[in-house]
Amino acid sequence: MRIGLVKETKPAERRVALTESGVTALIRDGHEVLVESGAGIGAGIDDDAYEGAGAKLVDTTDAWGADLVVKVKEPVAAEYGYLRESTVLFTYLHLAADRALTDALLAAKVTAIAYETVEDSQGGLPLLTPMSEIAGRLAAHAAGQYLMHPYGGPGMLLGGSPGVAPAKVVILGGGVVGTQAAALAVGMRADVTVLEVSPRRVRELESQFGNSARVLQSDPATLLAQLAAADVVIGAVLIPGAVAPKLVSRGDLTGMRPGALLIDVAIDQGGCFETSRPTTYDDPTYQVAGVVHYCVANMPGAVPHTSTRALTNATLPYVRRLADLGVDAALATDPGFARGVNTRAGAITHDAVAAAFA
């Protein structure tokens, strides 16, 4: 199979979908890998490394013309013209929050497989997990940075100081992102509270964190009380394939501390705060009702060396399966992999994405 590795074009996105070792594996399997020139430079992988692994360097059009196109982030409008009915696209898509891209994929009849909706045998999300882990850790780093006065914050140290209370960090959601954000915030000596709706997960988190973080069953009254006390709120909720639920309304902001910081890690799925809108690392924050919002999309793009390698570790087995077996056989032998298909033959094939546009 001809596999195309294309260069990312979203602002500040420097990850790449395959490392040179991933290319080596595919070449050894008997496949041809076409790498768009410059695709890996942002992640520390130059063209010579890909050529040394056996790839052929090509231009943008040729990379997109492969049988299987692998990316990190969803195509942007300038790339819609490369979409064809024969294209099998394997990347993060987040279609429920992107009507324009969904329409483009449907019009071109692309087979679009989304990393974020592929499931394992236990119902987990193996291709989303590594980036969620990194995003959660980055959220805690962002909390520490944007509480500081030079970055527009109130001038607080996340972990406080001897005799001075630490910042209060409230994390909405105890999944992968929330757990990683909590673990790092605890390590930075913040006062951490995690709100979670699942009683089972509440017990698991209590066992994991012990006395180092509070874990509370989430309900509307508890949420409002925690918002009022928080210096930082990290939104870390996810419904696979669907638009993120809006947990904090515009009106809720009036009960928060002036200068409090909202970090919306769910922004790629539409955001979990009513007042969220996507931002970039070049212009990461804005204020609504005196509350600072940090809503940087594709946060792991800030650490492309780490995140590229973590992503390839997870995705490469699936890429090899698609290439070795072909799309139909690869999906037929793994129902969890088949859950990754979001569009095919001009139709939406994932229930949560379909529900978002119903």
Buried (B, 14 or more C-beta within 10 A) or exposed (E): BBBBBBBBBBEBBBBBBBBBBBBBBBBEEEBBBBBBBEBBBBBBBEBEBBBEBBBEBBEBEBBBBBBBBBBBBBBBEEBBEBBEEEBBBBBBBBBBBBEEBBEBBBEBBBBBBBBBBBBBEEEBBBBBBBBBBBBBBBBBBBBBBBBBEEBBBBEBBBBBEEEEEBBBBBBBBBBBBBBBBBBBBBEBBBBBBBBBEBEEBBEBBBEBBEEEBBBBEBEEEEBEBBBEBBBBBBBBBBBBBBBBBBBBEEEBBEEBBEBBBBBBBBBBBBBBBBBBEBBBEEEBBBEBEEBBBBBBBBBBBBBBEBBBBBBBEBBBEBBBBBBBBBBEEBBEEBEBBBBBBBBBEEEBBBEBBBBBEE
